[in-house]
Amino acid sequence: MAGIIGARLWHVFTPSKSMGAGGDYYLSNPIEILMVRKGGLGIPGGILGGILALMIYSRKKKINFYTWADVIIPGVALAQAIGRWGNFINQELYGSPTDLPWAIYIDEANRLPEYMQYSTYHPMFLYESLWNLMNMFLLLLMERQLKDKLIPGDLLFTYLIVYPLGRFLLEFMRLDSSLVGGVNINQVTMVVVMIFSIVMLIIRHRKFSKQIPEGTDEVIPSEEENEAESEMQ
């Protein structure tokens, strides 16, 4: 539920032009914010909402946030891969015009006004779906092959590097990106998330590595790290 709320709010505040309704529309018609069935969900907001909800739940139930995030995150990548096919069904969020063999046909009713003369476009949904599947398999492979070297949170932050990287690159191909003040808000967000996640991985591994006893590869968290983890719960 938190993911849906976050995804809806992201769309409301950063709508793409093909969605028709913009931020001013929702300010004048606030009840429309609740009409999720009419479409309009933003994945970045959904991810943020889900993470915040898990953090609150973990703290309340006194469970480790990072451990459970690592358990959940491969499924999130799979859900994204499946969910993107909704864009194919609705003929929305497609890429630039192309005549490549795998191009998809877009009905005139669903084309942007300035691209009415083009009939086939890059299947953005497919590119992102495949990227998310690759992300999922990468996370599962890491969990299986690097289990003794991983610390709680590694899968979460890896996901938060890989997905934003793909989304950032695909945004260059998208025709109706969400712009705020003329800036592609999705690309800016993806860059910030990537940098934050890379920094977190480096900092956390440096802290944990100081606690590795001689003659073993096992990473043992320090008391300070355990206290920090408890604060995140």
Helices and strands as residue ranges (DSSP letters): H 2-13, G 17-19, H 23-28, G 30-34, G 36-38, H 43-61, H 65-83, H 85-90, E 104-105, G 108-110, G 113-115, E 120-121, H 124-145, H 154-171, E 179-180, E 183-184, H 185-209, H 223-232
